[in-house]
């Protein structure tokens, strides 16, 4: 009986890990839209990027 409980616990743990990984991917995809795709070296470049509505 303990082997079945162990399998059940393992299955639940794997499902939890999978959900956490999926949530992490969603968060990365969401926050990546706020990361510039160009190199910004000066405060002026950063300000221009932040003020650009196309980003």
Phi, psi and omega in degrees: 000326183292332177294320178295319177297320180296317178296319179296316179297318179297318179298317178295320179295317179297319179295319178296316179298321179295317178297319179295320178295318179296320178294319179297320178297317179298319180294318178298316179298321180293308185287339180294339178291344180263003181261129180293145178263002178241157179282126180248114187255337183237159177301328179294318178295320178296314180298318180297319179295318181293327182275352181279119182287348180284348183276000000 
